[in-house]
């Protein structure tokens, strides 16, 4: 399992959100096990996404795919998303 951290800036959060939700099946086809999206409290058009994927190679394929590029265009993403692949180091209980 791998985690993905994506940082991006959108034109409008209200325009981006429905496209992001519609892309759930695309993410799932590349091994997504779920995602969470956050916007910055003081800058709502700056979005951070944390995703969990079955396999790092399949996740890399998603972010290199034409479908991903088309979805980011439709959603009004400004520039290229910053994608970071993460390995879990520790998980501490509450």
N, C-alpha and C positions, 0 to 999 in steps of 0.2 A: 504494500500500500504506500502511496505517496500523497503529499499535500502540495497544493498549488496556491500561491499568493499572487493575485493580480491587482495591480494599481492602474487606474485609468481616470481620465477626466471626460465628462460628458457635457454636451450642449445643454441638455435639460434632463433632470432625473426622471420627470414624468414621461418623457419620450423614450428613454433608455430602458426603464423597468419592464414594460410589456414585451419588448423584444428579447430581453434577458430571460424572462419567464418562458416565452415561446421556445427558446433555444434549449430547454431542458432535455428534449429528446435527442438533440444533437450531442449535448454533453454526455448523456447516458450511452449513446452509441460508441463513445470513446472511453467508456469505463468509469464515468462519474458515479460516485456513491453519495453525492449530495454536495451542495454548496450553500454558503451563507454570504450575503452581501451587506456591506455597511457603507454609509456615507459619513463624511467628516461633519461633526456637529457645527463647525464654524464655516464650512465650505461644502454644501450639500452636493455640488456637482463633481466633487472628488470622491471616487468610489474605490473601495477595497473589497476584493472577493477572496474568500478562503474556500477552497474546494478539496475534496477527498477523492482520490482516484485509485482504481485497482492496480494500475501499472504505469510507471513513469513514461515508458515509450509510447503507449497509447495516448497518454495525456499530451505528450509533445506533438504527436500527430494532429491532435485537435487544434492546437494553437498555430500549426502550420497550414491548416486546411483552408481551402477556398471558402467553404461554408462559414468558417469562423470570421474570415475577413469580410464577407458579405454581411454577416449579422452585426459586426461592429460598425460598419458603415450605416446600415439601416437604423441602428440605435443612436447614432449621433456621437460616437466616440471620437474625441479629438486626439489626433496623433496616434502613435502606436501604444497599445497597452504594455505595461512593464510586467513580465511574467517571471516568477521565481519558483523553482522547484525545491521543495523542502523535505528533509528526512526528520522524523520525530526523534528527539534525543531523550526526552523524559516526559512522563505524564504523571503529575502529582495529584493524588486525591485531595478533595476539599478538606 
